[in-house]
Amino acid sequence: MKNKYSLGVIGGGFMARAILSGAISRGVVKAVDIIVSDVTKESLDRCSELGVDVISDNAYVALHCDILLLSVKPQTFSCVNQELEGISLPPVLSIMAGKTKRSIQSALNAPCVARAMPNLPCSIQEGAIGLDVSEFSKENADFVVKLFSATGKVVEVKESQLNAVTGISGSGSAYVYTFLKALCAAGVEQGLTQEQSLALAVQTVKGGVLHVENNPNLSLDQLISAVCSKGGTTIAALEQFEKDDFNGTVSRGVRAAVARAEELSK
């Protein structure tokens, strides 16, 4: 017999609401077919605004849905695990960083597990999502792909690549904001107002990204060369970046994020 809800969600925080908002607005799943549980009234109230059912009972959610989305912090997974002990679960979809399918499956009585790594821009339906649905049936896998496609671009990967996804896109929006902050501060240092500098920095990054998307046949090196002229201003800046090991800084930052994801998986 079909369960009452197509999708059950444990953890009604920001990312869960972003996923649900996109899926509902794009018609992937109806609000009445979703139930969310959380420990805080504030999160439940915010989820309720989407039209979904809410409850503070994780076990009830797990028992009455076709697919269970775990949207909790890895550090709190053990508490959820205790509440679901002894329950026969539906297929489980996790967005917990670092928690492997094997660790989730061994902790829970779940028939199969899929993992996704979304990022903050999912909240405006411009996210990047790494997704491993290799253990799911075709029907359930198709549903999960549609669920996340409603919030951004889905890239299907192997589970062994998900920590790298965490380092690139899961944490990556913060890298973009950090670069924008630095670029904006540099503009102010050179005489622009904060407002002027921020407007120029944001539009430059936005335009650069769109230029990449609109020129799929051009490599990043070719696009960089298109901005440069011999002895010009851009070359001067790029040479300074090279002296300061800009690429190395980015690489080490990503490596640190991946290492932390690996720590969380142990």
N, C-alpha and C positions, 0 to 999 in steps of 0.2 A: 504493500500500500504506500502511495506517495506521501511524503512527509508534508506537514502543514506549510513549511517554508522552503523555498528554493535555496536560500542562503542564510546561514547563521553566522554571526560575527561575535567573537569574544574579544572585547577591547574596543571601546567606542571613541578612541582618541582622534587627533587631527587627521592622521593618514587614513584611518578607516572611514571617516566622514568624507574625505576627498574621493576615495574609491567609490563609495556608495552614491555620492552626489553625481559623479560622472556617469555611473552605470544607470542610475534612475533617469537622469536627464536625456541620455541617449537611447533609452528604451531597451536596454539589455536585460533588465529585471525590474519588475514592478515593486514599488515600495511596500505594498501589502504582502509581498512574498519574502520579506527580509525581517529578521529579528536580531537585535543587538543586546548584548549584556555588558555591563561595566560595573565597577565598584563605586563609582562616583555619580551622584545625582546630576551634577553639571554636565557630564558627558552624555548621560542618558537623555537629559533635556534637549541637548543640542542634536542628538541623533533623532529624537522624536520630531524635531522640526522638519526632517526630511520625509516624514510620513511613515517611517518604519515602526514596527513594534519594538518595545524596549522592556528589559527585565534585568534584575540583578542576580539572576540564577544561571550560572554558566552551564550547569548540568542540563537544565531544561532546554537551553539553546541547542546543545549538542545532540539531544535526543529527538529533536523535532525539525531537523533541517537535512537537505540533500547533500550540501557541501558546507563544511565548517571552516570559516576563515579565522585564523589565529592572528590577531592584530595587537599583540602585547609586547612589552619589552622583554628581551631575552632573560634579563635578570629576574623577571616575575613569572617566568614559565613554570617553575617548580610549584608555585602556589596554584596555578591553573591546573597543573597535572594532578595535584592532590584532589581537587574538586571533581575531576573527571575520572578518577580511579574506579575501575570496574565497569565503566560504561562502554558499550559497543558503539564506536563512533562511525560516522560517515566518512567519505574521503576528506582529508584535511589539507587545507591550503594555508601556508605560513608566509608571513612577511617579516619574520624575526631574523635579524642579521646574525649570521654565524651559526645558527642552530641547524644542524644537518637533518636530512630526511631520516637517516638511521636513528639519530638521537631522539627525534620526535616520535618516530614509530615505536621505538623501544619503550619510551615513557608512556605512550598512550596506546590504547587498543584500537588503532586505526588501520583500516585495510590498505590504504595507500596515502602518500603524502606528495604534495607539489609545493614548490617554493617560488616566491616572487620577491624581487628587490625593487620597489618603487622609489621615487624621490619627491622632494617638496613641490616642484611644479605640477605634479599630478593634481594639485588643488585648483589649478586653472586649466586643467586638461591639456597641459603641454609637458607632461612628465616623460621620463625615460624609465622603462621597466625591463629588467632582466627576468626571464621566466623559464622555469624547468617544470614541465608538466608530463614528463616522460612516463610516469607511473599511472597516470590517469587514463580512463577510457576515452575514446575519441569524443564522445558526447560531452563528458565533463571537461576535457581539455579544451574543446572548442568554446565552451561557456566561459572558462577562465581567461582565455585569450580575448574574447569579446569584452569581458569584465574590465580588464586592464587597458584594452585598446580604447575604451571610452575615456581614459584619463591621459592618454599620451601614446608614445611609440613603444611597441613591444618588440623586444629582441629575444628570441628563444635561445637559450644556452644550456650547456651541461651544468649539473650541480657543481662540479669541480671548478667552474668558472664564476660562480656567484660571488665569491669573496672579491674577485677582481671587479665585478660589476659594482659591488659596494664601494670599492675604492675609486672607481671612475665616475659613476653616475649617482649612486646612492648618496654619497657624501659630496659629489661634485658640484652641486648647485652652490654650496658654501664656498667652494674655490672661486666660482664665478663672482659671487658677491664680494669676496676678499679682493679679487683683482679690480673690480669696479671701485671699491672703496679706495684702493691705492691709486688708481688712475685719477679718480676725482680729487683726492688730496694733492696729487702732483699738479693738477690743473689750478687749484687754489694757490699753491706755492708759486706758480708762474703768473699769477695776477688775475685769474678768473674768479668770479664769485662762486660760492658753493652751488647755487642754483644753476648757473651757467655750466659749470664743470660737470655736474651730475647729469644734466640733460645731454651734453655732448658725449659723455662716457657711455651712458646707457644706449643712446641711439647708435653709437659706433659699434658696440658689441652686438646689438640687435641686427644692424645692417650687415655686419661681418658674417654672422651666423646664417642669415637669409641668403647671402651671396654664395656661401658654401652649398646650401641646399639647392639653389637655382643653377648651379654649375657643377653637376655631378661628374662631368667628364674631366674636370680640372683637379689636380692634386692640391693639397694644402701648400706644398712648396711652390707650385705654379701661381697660386693666389698670392702668396707672400711676395713673390718676384714681381707680380703685377703692380704692387704698391710701391716697390723700391725703384729708385733710380741711382745710378752710380754717383757716389759722392753726395747724395741727398740726405734729407732729414731722417727718413725711415731707416736707412742703413746705419746712421749714427746711433739711433736708439737700439736697433737690433744687435749691433756690435757690443753695446754696453750690456745688454741682456746676456749675451754670450759670455762676456767677461765675468759677470756675476753668477754664471751657471744657472740661468733661469730654468732650463730644461731639467737640470739635475735637482733643483729645488722641488719642481713639480713631481718628478719621479719619486723622490724621497717621501714627499707627503702622501702620495698614493700608496706607496709601500707601507707606510705607517698605518694607514687606514685598513689595508688588507691584513696586515699583521694583527691588528686589533680584532678584526672579524674572525680570524683564525683562533685567537685566544678565546673568543666567546663561544666557539664551537666545541671547546674541550670541557 
